[in-house]
Amino acid sequence: MAETLAGKVVWITGASSGIGEALAKEYARRGATLVLSARREEELKRVQEGLVNGDDHLVLPLDLTEVEAMPAAVAAVRQRFDRLDQVVHNGGISQRSLVADTDLAVDRRIMEVNFFGTVALTKAVLPWLKEQGRGRFVVVTSLVGELPTPLRSAYSASKHALHGFFESLRAEEYDAGIRVTLVMPGFIRTQVSLNALTADGSAQGSMDEAQEAGIAPDECAKRMVKAVQQGRDQVIIAGREGAGIYLKRWSPALYRRLIRKMKVT
């Protein structure tokens, strides 16, 4: 039976655009009260204004690279709400550059945002969830968390790291009532490729063809929230590219030959 979201409190990072904004609308439509986090407060307020029961939701600006700010952020949420049911880890940044060309500082930045920022928030909020005896982490990774492709070496590494971290957490804290849903989107029609870091750390500034032809963010959000309500451990939300999971599993050598030539942008 699907879990109701009415009256639940859900904290979404990366909530100012793309999948995060679509998730905010879908969760609010289903009756959840939200904590909306991202770096840009003005964009978070714009999202808030478009939500059902907009004034009930908390706008909480948060930079995932400022890990020292996580305990204060959790304290602010606890001051506003007496419970926290889900943390949706959606904040992150992508990459479009070759390993040989990419400055190490770019690799570090991607890991700081995508992995260490997510881990820091998880560690800050975990004691509260354990105190409650319940809670769910919904982790938006990527299909490249299991299917590394060219031009995304550090991005793929950060998503692999999230899979490893949260699978361990799932096993450690299951008896404490903590649950984990790993979500692996493929090409979703957002601005992620526009903002993707290139070799020198600048934004790509252009939309990938595959991204532009991807699944609409609101459709992604609907599938994702449904999977969470069903208590799924893992869900793939993708078009034809999702078949790569099975190809790599059953014919890894063929997968590796194909990925060298496949168009991934």
Helices and strands as residue ranges (DSSP letters): E 9-13, H 18-29, E 33-37, H 41-49, G 54-56, E 58-59, G 67-69, H 70-80, E 86-89, G 99-101, H 104-111, I 112-116, H 117-132, E 135-140, G 143-145, H 153-173, G 174-176, E 178-185, H 192-195, H 209-212, H 217-229, E 234-237, G 240-243, H 244-250, H 252-261
